[in-house]
C-alpha cells in the first residue's frame, strides 16, 4: 500500500523538529504543513469555530511557507483555549498567500511543543510535473 495522497510526518533533527508535508497540489501541501504544525503544538480542535483570514507575502514559495507557518504559530499562541479546527488556502501565487483558518474551543488543554518559528534550514518546496507537491521545513523549538 502506498503513501496517502495528502499528509504530514515529523522529521527528526538534533536541535529542532521538521515537518514533511505532501499533497495533491502546492496549496494542499501547505495546508498539511499547517495542520502538522498545530498538531505538533497541541493546538487542534474540532469544528465548528470562528474563521480568521490569513494573508502573508514572500519572495518565493519557500518564503511563503515560512511566513505562513510563522503566522500560524502566532495565531495558535494568541487564541487562548482555542485550537486549529480547519485550514484552507484560498489563493497561492508566487508572492502571496491567502488562507482561512478556523479556530474552535479545545476540549482540553493540548500538550505539545513550544514552537518559536519556522526556519529556512533545509527548507524545500517541490512541485512535481503531475501537480503533486511536497514541502519540508524545520521549526525552531
DSSP file (Angstrom, degrees, kcal/mol; ACC not computed):
  #  RESIDUE AA STRUCTURE BP1 BP2  ACC     N-H-->O    O-->H-N    N-H-->O    O-->H-N    TCO  KAPPA ALPHA  PHI   PSI    X-CA   Y-CA   Z-CA
    1    1 A X              0   0    0      0, 0.0     3,-0.1     0, 0.0     2,-0.0   0.000 360.0 360.0 360.0 133.8    0.0    0.0    0.0
    2    2 A X        -     0   0    0      1,-0.2     2,-0.1     0, 0.0     3,-0.1  -0.151 360.0 -74.1 -85.1 179.2    1.4    3.4   -1.0
    3    3 A X        -     0   0    0      1,-0.1    -1,-0.2     2,-0.1     4,-0.1  -0.462  57.4-100.2 -70.8 142.1    1.6    6.7    0.8
    4    4 A X        -     0   0    0     -2,-0.1    -1,-0.1     1,-0.1     3,-0.0  -0.229  30.5-114.6 -60.2 157.0   -1.7    8.6    1.1
    5    5 A X  S    S+     0   0    0      1,-0.1     2,-0.3    -3,-0.1    -1,-0.1   0.746  99.2  25.7 -68.7 -22.9   -2.1   11.5   -1.4
    6    6 A X  S    S+     0   0    0     17,-0.2     2,-0.3    18,-0.1    17,-0.2  -0.988  82.3  97.7-137.4 147.5   -2.1   14.1    1.4
    7    7 A X  E     -A   22   0A   0     15,-2.2    15,-2.1    -2,-0.3     2,-0.3  -0.987  46.7-113.4 167.4-170.9   -0.5   14.1    4.8
    8    8 A X  E     -A   21   0A   0     -2,-0.3     2,-0.3    13,-0.2    13,-0.2  -0.981  15.2-169.3-151.2 158.1    2.4   15.1    7.0
    9    9 A X  E     -A   20   0A   0     11,-2.3    11,-2.9    -2,-0.3     2,-0.3  -0.977  26.7-114.3-144.9 152.9    5.2   13.5    9.0
   10   10 A X  E     -A   19   0A   0     -2,-0.3     2,-0.4     9,-0.2     9,-0.3  -0.696  24.4-147.0 -91.7 144.7    7.6   14.8   11.6
   11   11 A X  E     -A   18   0A   0      7,-2.7     7,-2.8    -2,-0.3     2,-0.2  -0.929  13.6-128.4-113.8 132.1   11.3   14.9   10.8
   12   12 A X  E     +A   17   0A   0     -2,-0.4     2,-0.3     5,-0.2     5,-0.1  -0.498  31.6 169.1 -78.3 147.2   14.0   14.3   13.5
   13   13 A X        -     0   0    0      3,-0.6     5,-0.0    -2,-0.2    -2,-0.0  -0.974  43.5-113.0-153.5 153.6   16.8   16.8   13.9
   14   14 A X  S    S+     0   0    0     -2,-0.3    -1,-0.1     1,-0.2     3,-0.0   0.867 110.7   6.7 -61.2 -38.4   19.4   17.3   16.6
   15   15 A X  S    S+     0   0    0     -3,-0.1   126,-0.4     0, 0.0     2,-0.2   0.623 130.9  30.8-119.0 -19.7   18.2   20.7   17.8
   16   16 A X  S    S-     0   0    0    124,-0.1    -3,-0.6   125,-0.1     2,-0.4  -0.545  71.2-119.8-125.9-172.2   14.9   21.3   16.0
   17   17 A X  E     -AB  12 139A   0    122,-1.5   122,-3.4    -2,-0.2     2,-0.3  -0.993  23.9-151.9-135.3 145.7   12.0   19.3   14.6
   18   18 A X  E     -AB  11 138A   0     -7,-2.8    -7,-2.7    -2,-0.4     2,-0.4  -0.726   6.2-143.2-115.5 164.4   10.8   19.3   11.0
   19   19 A X  E     -AB  10 137A   0    118,-3.0   118,-2.1    -2,-0.3     2,-0.5  -0.997   6.4-166.2-125.2 130.0    7.6   18.7    9.1
   20   20 A X  E     +AB   9 136A   0    -11,-2.9   -11,-2.3    -2,-0.4     2,-0.4  -0.980  19.3 176.9-109.4 121.7    7.4   16.9    5.8
   21   21 A X  E     -AB   8 135A   0    114,-2.6   114,-3.1    -2,-0.5     2,-0.3  -0.961   6.6-178.9-129.2 146.0    4.0   17.5    4.2
   22   22 A X  E     +AB   7 134A   0    -15,-2.1   -15,-2.2    -2,-0.4     2,-0.3  -0.945   6.5 159.7-140.8 160.0    2.7   16.4    0.8
   23   23 A X  E     - B   0 133A   0    110,-2.2   110,-2.2    -2,-0.3   -17,-0.2  -0.970  54.5 -85.7-166.5 179.8   -0.5   16.8   -1.2
   24   24 A X  S    S+     0   0    0     -2,-0.3     2,-0.3   108,-0.2   -18,-0.1   0.588 112.0   9.1 -75.0 -10.8   -2.3   16.7   -4.5
   25   25 A X  S  > S-     0   0    0    108,-0.1     4,-2.2     1,-0.1   108,-0.3  -0.942  86.6 -96.5-155.8 170.5   -1.2   20.4   -5.1
   26   26 A X  H  > S+     0   0    0     -2,-0.3     4,-2.4   105,-0.2     5,-0.2   0.926 124.0  50.7 -63.8 -44.5    1.0   23.0   -3.5
   27   27 A X  H  > S+     0   0    0      1,-0.2     4,-2.5     2,-0.2    -1,-0.2   0.911 109.9  51.7 -58.6 -38.8   -1.8   24.6   -1.6
   28   28 A X  H  > S+     0   0    0      2,-0.2     4,-2.4     1,-0.2    -2,-0.2   0.917 109.6  48.8 -62.5 -43.5   -2.8   21.1   -0.3
   29   29 A X  H  X S+     0   0    0     -4,-2.2     4,-2.1     2,-0.2    -1,-0.2   0.899 111.0  50.4 -64.3 -40.3    0.9   20.5    0.9
   30   30 A X  H  X S+     0   0    0     -4,-2.4     4,-2.2     2,-0.2    -2,-0.2   0.919 110.2  50.6 -61.9 -43.7    0.9   23.9    2.6
   31   31 A X  H  X S+     0   0    0     -4,-2.5     4,-2.4     1,-0.2    -2,-0.2   0.927 109.7  49.8 -60.1 -45.2   -2.4   23.1    4.4
   32   32 A X  H  X S+     0   0    0     -4,-2.4     4,-2.5     1,-0.2    -1,-0.2   0.879 109.1  52.5 -62.7 -38.0   -1.0   19.7    5.6
   33   33 A X  H  X S+     0   0    0     -4,-2.1     4,-2.3     2,-0.2    -1,-0.2   0.909 109.5  49.8 -63.5 -40.8    2.1   21.5    6.9
   34   34 A X  H  X S+     0   0    0     -4,-2.2     4,-2.2     2,-0.2    -2,-0.2   0.905 111.6  47.2 -63.0 -42.8   -0.1   23.9    8.8
   35   35 A X  H  X S+     0   0    0     -4,-2.4     4,-2.4     2,-0.2    -2,-0.2   0.892 111.1  52.5 -66.2 -39.4   -2.1   21.0   10.3
   36   36 A X  H  X S+     0   0    0     -4,-2.5     4,-2.6     2,-0.2    -2,-0.2   0.906 108.5  51.0 -60.9 -41.7    1.1   19.3   11.2
   37   37 A X  H  X S+     0   0    0     -4,-2.3     4,-2.2     2,-0.2    -2,-0.2   0.941 111.3  46.4 -60.6 -49.5    2.3   22.4   13.0
   38   38 A X  H  X>S+     0   0    0     -4,-2.2     5,-2.7     1,-0.2     4,-0.7   0.881 112.5  51.2 -63.0 -37.6   -0.9   22.7   15.0
   39   39 A X  H ><5S+     0   0    0     -4,-2.4     3,-0.8     1,-0.2    -1,-0.2   0.930 109.8  49.4 -63.7 -45.4   -0.7   19.0   15.9
   40   40 A X  H 3<5S+     0   0    0     -4,-2.6    73,-2.4     1,-0.2    -2,-0.2   0.874 112.6  47.8 -60.1 -38.8    2.9   19.4   17.0
   41   41 A X  H 3<5S-     0   0    0     -4,-2.2    -1,-0.2    71,-0.3    71,-0.2   0.577 111.2-121.8 -79.8  -9.5    2.0   22.4   19.2
   42   42 A X  T <<5S+     0   0    0     -3,-0.8    68,-0.2    -4,-0.7    -3,-0.2   0.809  74.9 125.4  72.9  29.3   -1.0   20.5   20.7
   43   43 A X      < +     0   0    0     -5,-2.7    41,-2.9    -6,-0.2     2,-0.3  -0.478  29.4 125.2-121.5  60.6   -3.4   23.2   19.4
   44   44 A X  B     +e   84   0B   0     39,-0.3     2,-0.3    -2,-0.2    41,-0.2  -0.863  28.9 172.7-115.7 154.5   -6.0   21.3   17.4
   45   45 A X        -     0   0    0     39,-2.1     2,-0.4    -2,-0.3    61,-0.1  -0.875  32.3-101.0-147.7 176.7   -9.8   21.3   17.8
   46   46 A X        -     0   0    0     59,-0.5    39,-0.1    -2,-0.3    40,-0.1  -0.900  53.9 -81.3-108.7 134.5  -13.0   20.1   16.2
   47   47 A X  S    S+     0   0    0     -2,-0.4     2,-0.1    38,-0.4    57,-0.1  -0.208  85.2  75.5 -62.2 162.7  -15.2   22.4   14.1
   48   48 A X        +     0   0    0     55,-0.1    57,-0.3    -3,-0.0     2,-0.2   0.514  67.4 122.6 -87.4 165.4  -17.3   24.5   14.1
   49   49 A X        -     0   0    0     55,-0.1     2,-0.3    -2,-0.1    55,-0.3  -0.825  61.0 -61.2-159.0-163.2  -15.5   27.6   15.2
   50   50 A X  E     -F  103   0B   0     53,-2.7    53,-3.0    -2,-0.2     2,-0.3  -0.758  47.4-127.0 -99.7 146.5  -14.7   31.1   14.2
   51   51 A X  E     -F  102   0B   0     -2,-0.3     2,-0.4    51,-0.2    51,-0.2  -0.693  18.0-167.1 -97.0 145.4  -12.8   31.9   11.0
   52   52 A X  E     -F  101   0B   0     49,-3.0    49,-2.6    -2,-0.3     2,-0.2  -0.993  18.4-133.8-129.1 122.1   -9.7   34.1   10.8
   53   53 A X  E     -F  100   0B   0     -2,-0.4     2,-0.4    47,-0.2    47,-0.2  -0.528  20.2-160.1 -75.0 144.7   -8.3   35.3    7.5
   54   54 A X  E     +F   99   0B   0     45,-2.8    45,-2.4    -2,-0.2     2,-0.4  -0.990  12.5 176.8-126.8 132.9   -4.6   35.0    6.9
   55   55 A X  E     +F   98   0B   0     -2,-0.4     2,-0.3    43,-0.2    43,-0.2  -0.990   7.6 166.5-135.5 127.0   -2.5   36.9    4.4
   56   56 A X  E     -F   97   0B   0     41,-2.2    41,-2.4    -2,-0.4     2,-0.3  -0.951  18.1-150.8-135.4 158.4    1.3   36.6    4.0
   57   57 A X  E     +F   96   0B   0     -2,-0.3     2,-0.3    39,-0.2    39,-0.2  -0.931  17.9 167.5-127.4 152.8    3.8   37.6    1.4
   58   58 A X        -     0   0    0     37,-2.0     6,-0.1    -2,-0.3     3,-0.1  -0.982  43.4-117.4-158.8 164.1    7.1   36.2    0.4
   59   59 A X  S    S-     0   0    0     -2,-0.3     2,-0.3     1,-0.1    37,-0.1   0.718  96.0  -4.3 -79.3 -21.7    9.8   36.3   -2.2
   60   60 A X  S  > S-     0   0    0     35,-0.1     4,-2.3     1,-0.0     5,-0.2  -0.932  89.0 -80.3-159.3 174.4    9.3   32.7   -3.3
   61   61 A X  H  > S+     0   0    0     -2,-0.3     4,-2.2     1,-0.2     5,-0.1   0.865 127.5  51.5 -56.5 -37.5    7.3   29.6   -2.4
   62   62 A X  H  > S+     0   0    0      2,-0.2     4,-2.3     1,-0.2    -1,-0.2   0.925 109.9  48.6 -64.9 -43.8    9.8   28.8    0.5
   63   63 A X  H  > S+     0   0    0      1,-0.2     4,-2.4     2,-0.2    -2,-0.2   0.863 110.4  52.3 -63.2 -36.1    9.5   32.3    1.9
   64   64 A X  H  X S+     0   0    0     -4,-2.3     4,-2.8     2,-0.2    -1,-0.2   0.909 108.6  50.4 -65.1 -42.2    5.7   32.0    1.7
   65   65 A X  H  X S+     0   0    0     -4,-2.2     4,-2.7     2,-0.2     5,-0.2   0.934 112.1  46.6 -62.1 -46.0    5.7   28.7    3.6
   66   66 A X  H  X S+     0   0    0     -4,-2.3     4,-2.5     2,-0.2    52,-0.3   0.934 115.0  46.4 -62.1 -46.3    7.9   30.1    6.4
   67   67 A X  H  X S+     0   0    0     -4,-2.4     4,-2.1     2,-0.2    -2,-0.2   0.898 113.1  50.5 -63.1 -40.6    5.7   33.3    6.6
   68   68 A X  H  X S+     0   0    0     -4,-2.8     4,-2.1     2,-0.2    -2,-0.2   0.935 113.0  44.3 -63.1 -48.2    2.6   31.2    6.6
   69   69 A X  H  X S+     0   0    0     -4,-2.7     4,-2.5     1,-0.2    -2,-0.2   0.886 111.5  53.7 -67.1 -37.6    3.8   28.8    9.4
   70   70 A X  H  X S+     0   0    0     -4,-2.5     4,-2.2    -5,-0.2    -1,-0.2   0.903 108.7  50.1 -62.1 -39.5    5.1   31.8   11.4
   71   71 A X  H  X S+     0   0    0     -4,-2.1     4,-2.6     2,-0.2    -2,-0.2   0.896 110.2  50.1 -64.9 -39.8    1.6   33.4   11.2
   72   72 A X  H  X S+     0   0    0     -4,-2.1     4,-3.0     2,-0.2     5,-0.2   0.887 107.4  53.8 -66.1 -38.0    0.0   30.1   12.3
   73   73 A X  H  X S+     0   0    0     -4,-2.5     4,-1.9     2,-0.2    -2,-0.2   0.952 111.0  46.9 -57.8 -48.5    2.4   29.9   15.3
   74   74 A X  H  X S+     0   0    0     -4,-2.2     4,-1.6     1,-0.2    -2,-0.2   0.932 114.0  46.8 -58.6 -48.0    1.3   33.4   16.3
   75   75 A X  H  X S+     0   0    0     -4,-2.6     4,-0.9     1,-0.2    -1,-0.2   0.906 111.6  50.5 -64.2 -42.1   -2.4   32.6   15.8
   76   76 A X  H  < S+     0   0    0     -4,-3.0    -1,-0.2     1,-0.2     3,-0.2   0.846 113.0  47.2 -65.0 -32.7   -2.1   29.3   17.8
   77   77 A X  H  < S+     0   0    0     -4,-1.9    -1,-0.2    -5,-0.2    -2,-0.2   0.769 114.9  44.7 -78.3 -26.2   -0.4   31.1   20.6
   78   78 A X  H  < S+     0   0    0     -4,-1.6     2,-0.9    -5,-0.2    -2,-0.2   0.418  91.2  81.8-103.5   1.9   -2.8   34.0   20.8
   79   79 A X  S >< S-     0   0    0     -4,-0.9     3,-2.3    -3,-0.2    -1,-0.2  -0.706  76.8-151.8-105.1  80.2   -6.1   32.2   20.6
   80   80 A X  T 3  S+     0   0    0     -2,-0.9     3,-0.1     1,-0.3    -3,-0.1  -0.261  75.0   1.7 -58.9 127.9   -6.4   31.2   24.3
   81   81 A X  T 3  S+     0   0    0      1,-0.2    25,-2.7    24,-0.1     2,-0.3   0.468 113.3 102.7  76.3   1.2   -8.3   28.0   24.8
   82   82 A X  E <   - G   0 105B   0     -3,-2.3     2,-0.3    23,-0.3    23,-0.2  -0.866  49.5-167.6-117.1 152.5   -8.9   27.6   21.0
   83   83 A X  E     - G   0 104B   0     21,-3.0    21,-2.3    -2,-0.3     2,-0.4  -0.873  38.4 -80.3-131.4 167.0   -7.2   25.3   18.5
   84   84 A X  E     +eG  44 103B   0    -41,-2.9   -39,-2.1    -2,-0.3    19,-0.2  -0.533  43.4 172.5 -69.7 120.2   -7.0   25.0   14.8
   85   85 A X  E     -     0   0B   0     17,-3.8   -38,-0.4    -2,-0.4     2,-0.3   0.752  65.0  -7.6-100.6 -32.5  -10.1   23.2   13.6
   86   86 A X  E     - G   0 102B   0     16,-1.3    16,-2.8   -40,-0.1    -1,-0.4  -0.983  55.9-159.6-159.5 162.3   -9.6   23.6    9.8
   87   87 A X  E     + G   0 101B   0     -2,-0.3     2,-0.4    14,-0.2    14,-0.2  -0.979   9.1 178.8-150.5 130.7   -7.4   25.3    7.4
   88   88 A X  E     - G   0 100B   0     12,-2.0    12,-2.6    -2,-0.3     2,-0.5  -0.976  22.7-141.4-140.2 124.4   -7.9   26.2    3.7
   89   89 A X  E     - G   0  99B   0     -2,-0.4    10,-0.3    10,-0.2     3,-0.1  -0.728  19.3-179.6 -78.8 123.6   -5.6   28.0    1.3
   90   90 A X  E     +     0   0B   0      8,-2.2     2,-0.3    -2,-0.5     9,-0.2   0.690  67.8  11.1 -99.3 -22.3   -7.8   30.2   -0.8
   91   91 A X  E     + G   0  98B   0      7,-1.8     7,-2.9     2,-0.0     2,-0.4  -0.942  57.5 176.1-157.2 134.3   -5.1   31.7   -3.0
   92   92 A X  E     + G   0  97B   0     -2,-0.3     2,-0.2     5,-0.2     5,-0.2  -0.925  14.3 157.1-141.6 113.2   -1.4   31.0   -3.6
   93   93 A X        -     0   0    0      3,-2.6     3,-0.5    -2,-0.4    -2,-0.0  -0.743  59.2 -83.7-125.6 177.7    0.7   32.8   -6.1
   94   94 A X  S    S+     0   0    0     -2,-0.2   -30,-0.1     1,-0.2     3,-0.1   0.730 124.9  26.9 -58.5 -22.6    4.4   33.4   -6.4
   95   95 A X  S    S+     0   0    0      1,-0.2   -37,-2.0   -38,-0.1     2,-0.3   0.538 121.8  28.3-119.4  -8.2    4.4   36.3   -4.0
   96   96 A X  E     -F   57   0B   0     -3,-0.5    -3,-2.6   -39,-0.2     2,-0.4  -0.986  51.7-155.9-154.0 162.4    1.5   36.0   -1.6
   97   97 A X  E     -FG  56  92B   0    -41,-2.4   -41,-2.2    -2,-0.3     2,-0.4  -0.999   3.8-166.0-140.9 136.9   -0.9   33.5    0.1
   98   98 A X  E     +FG  55  91B   0     -7,-2.9    -8,-2.2    -2,-0.4    -7,-1.8  -0.979  18.6 165.0-121.7 140.2   -4.4   33.9    1.4
   99   99 A X  E     -FG  54  89B   0    -45,-2.4   -45,-2.8    -2,-0.4     2,-0.5  -0.948  31.7-134.0-146.3 164.5   -6.0   31.3    3.7
  100  100 A X  E     -FG  53  88B   0    -12,-2.6   -12,-2.0    -2,-0.3     2,-0.4  -0.988  21.3-167.3-123.8 119.6   -8.9   30.9    6.1
  101  101 A X  E     -FG  52  87B   0    -49,-2.6   -49,-3.0    -2,-0.5     2,-0.5  -0.893   8.1-151.0-106.2 135.6   -8.1   29.3    9.5
  102  102 A X  E     -FG  51  86B   0    -16,-2.8   -17,-3.8    -2,-0.4   -16,-1.3  -0.930  11.3-167.4-107.7 125.7  -11.0   28.1   11.7
  103  103 A X  E     +FG  50  84B   0    -53,-3.0   -53,-2.7    -2,-0.5     2,-0.3  -0.941   9.7 174.4-114.8 134.3  -10.3   28.1   15.4
  104  104 A X  E     - G   0  83B   0    -21,-2.3   -21,-3.0    -2,-0.4   -55,-0.1  -0.904  41.7 -79.3-133.6 159.6  -12.6   26.4   17.9
  105  105 A X  E     - G   0  82B   0     -2,-0.3   -59,-0.5   -57,-0.3     2,-0.3  -0.342  46.5-126.2 -59.5 137.9  -12.6   25.7   21.6
  106  106 A X        -     0   0    0    -25,-2.7   -61,-0.1   -61,-0.1     3,-0.1  -0.679   7.7-135.0 -85.0 140.7  -10.3   22.8   22.6
  107  107 A X  S    S-     0   0    0     -2,-0.3     2,-0.3     1,-0.2    -1,-0.1   0.822  87.9  -1.9 -65.7 -30.5  -11.9   20.1   24.7
  108  108 A X  S    S-     0   0    0     -3,-0.0    -1,-0.2   -27,-0.0     2,-0.1  -0.976  96.8 -74.6-152.9 161.0   -8.9   20.1   27.0
  109  109 A X        -     0   0    0     -2,-0.3     2,-0.2    -3,-0.1   -66,-0.1  -0.378  54.7-127.5 -60.9 126.9   -5.6   21.9   27.1
  110  110 A X        -     0   0    0    -68,-0.2     2,-0.6    -2,-0.1    -1,-0.1  -0.462  10.0-140.8 -78.3 147.9   -3.3   20.5   24.5
  111  111 A X        +     0   0    0     -2,-0.2     2,-0.3     0, 0.0   -69,-0.1  -0.942  46.2 121.5-107.6 124.2    0.1   19.2   25.2
  112  112 A X        -     0   0    0     -2,-0.6   -71,-0.3   -71,-0.2     2,-0.2  -0.911  59.0 -65.1-161.4-173.7    2.7   20.0   22.6
  113  113 A X        -     0   0    0    -73,-2.4     2,-0.7    -2,-0.3    28,-0.0  -0.557  42.4-118.3 -86.0 150.3    5.9   21.7   21.8
  114  114 A X        -     0   0    0     27,-0.2     2,-0.5    -2,-0.2    -1,-0.0  -0.819  32.2-158.5 -85.9 116.9    6.5   25.4   22.1
  115  115 A X        -     0   0    0     -2,-0.7    26,-0.2     1,-0.2     3,-0.1  -0.866  15.3-174.0-101.5 127.1    7.5   26.4   18.6
  116  116 A X        -     0   0    0     24,-3.4     2,-0.3    -2,-0.5    25,-0.2   0.899  62.0 -40.1 -83.8 -45.4    9.4   29.7   18.2
  117  117 A X  E     -C  140   0A   0     23,-1.1    23,-3.3   -44,-0.1    -1,-0.3  -0.979  54.2 -95.1-172.5 159.9    9.4   30.0   14.4
  118  118 A X  E     -C  139   0A   0    -52,-0.3     2,-0.3    -2,-0.3    21,-0.2  -0.612  46.1-150.3 -79.3 151.1    9.7   28.2   11.1
  119  119 A X        -     0   0    0     19,-2.6    19,-0.4    -2,-0.2    -1,-0.0  -0.753  25.5-128.7-122.6 168.7   13.3   28.4    9.7
  120  120 A X    >   +     0   0    0     -2,-0.3     3,-1.7    17,-0.1     2,-0.3   0.415  67.2 127.1 -91.8  -1.0   15.0   28.4    6.3
  121  121 A X  T 3  S-     0   0    0      1,-0.3    17,-0.5    17,-0.2    -2,-0.2  -0.436  93.5 -17.3 -62.5 119.4   17.2   25.5    7.4
  122  122 A X  T 3  S+     0   0    0     -2,-0.3    -1,-0.3     1,-0.2     2,-0.1   0.752  93.0 174.7  53.5  29.0   17.0   22.7    4.8
  123  123 A X    <   +     0   0    0     -3,-1.7     2,-0.4    14,-0.1    14,-0.2  -0.432   3.5 177.4 -65.1 133.8   13.7   24.3    3.5
  124  124 A X  E     -D  136   0A   0     12,-2.4    12,-2.7    -2,-0.1     2,-0.4  -0.979  18.7-179.7-145.3 130.2   12.4   22.7    0.4
  125  125 A X  E     -D  135   0A   0     -2,-0.4     2,-0.4    10,-0.2    10,-0.2  -0.982  17.2-180.0-127.2 116.6    9.2   23.3   -1.6
  126  126 A X  E     -D  134   0A   0      8,-3.0     8,-2.4    -2,-0.4     2,-0.5  -0.971  15.7-168.0-127.0 128.4    8.8   20.9   -4.6
  127  127 A X  E     -D  133   0A   0     -2,-0.4     6,-0.2     6,-0.2     2,-0.2  -0.949  18.5-145.6-109.0 133.2    6.1   20.7   -7.2
  128  128 A X    >   -     0   0    0      4,-3.2     3,-2.3    -2,-0.5    -2,-0.0  -0.561  26.8-107.3 -94.7 161.2    6.1   17.6   -9.4
  129  129 A X  T 3  S+     0   0    0      1,-0.3    -1,-0.1    -2,-0.2    -2,-0.0   0.790 119.2  59.1 -57.0 -28.4    5.1   17.5  -13.1
  130  130 A X  T 3  S-     0   0    0      2,-0.1    -1,-0.3     1,-0.1     3,-0.1   0.437 121.5-106.1 -82.7   3.0    1.8   15.7  -12.2
  131  131 A X  S <  S+     0   0    0     -3,-2.3  -105,-0.2     1,-0.3    -2,-0.1   0.190  80.4 126.9  95.6 -17.2    0.8   18.7   -9.9
  132  132 A X        -     0   0    0   -107,-0.1    -4,-3.2    -5,-0.1    -1,-0.3  -0.294  41.4-161.1 -69.7 162.3    1.5   16.9   -6.6
  133  133 A X  E     -BD  23 127A   0   -110,-2.2  -110,-2.2  -108,-0.3     2,-0.3  -0.968  16.2-163.4-146.0 157.9    3.8   18.7   -4.2
  134  134 A X  E     -BD  22 126A   0     -8,-2.4    -8,-3.0    -2,-0.3     2,-0.3  -0.996   7.1-168.2-142.5 141.0    5.9   18.2   -1.1
  135  135 A X  E     -BD  21 125A   0   -114,-3.1  -114,-2.6    -2,-0.3     2,-0.4  -0.961   3.9-166.9-128.5 148.8    7.4   20.6    1.4
  136  136 A X  E     +BD  20 124A   0    -12,-2.7   -12,-2.4    -2,-0.3     2,-0.3  -0.998  16.4 164.0-133.8 130.3   10.0   20.2    4.1
  137  137 A X  E     -B   19   0A   0   -118,-2.1  -118,-3.0    -2,-0.4     2,-0.4  -0.998  25.7-141.0-147.3 141.7   10.6   22.8    6.8
  138  138 A X  E     -B   18   0A   0    -17,-0.5   -19,-2.6   -19,-0.4     2,-0.4  -0.822  16.7-146.0-104.5 146.1   12.3   22.8   10.2
  139  139 A X  E     -BC  17 118A   0   -122,-3.4  -122,-1.5    -2,-0.4     2,-0.7  -0.888  13.9-127.2-114.1 138.9   11.0   24.6   13.2
  140  140 A X  E       C   0 117A   0    -23,-3.3   -24,-3.4    -2,-0.4   -23,-1.1  -0.763 360.0 360.0 -82.7 114.3   12.9   26.3   16.0
  141  141 A X              0   0    0     -2,-0.7   -27,-0.2  -126,-0.4    -1,-0.2   0.378 360.0 360.0-114.1 360.0   11.6   24.8   19.2
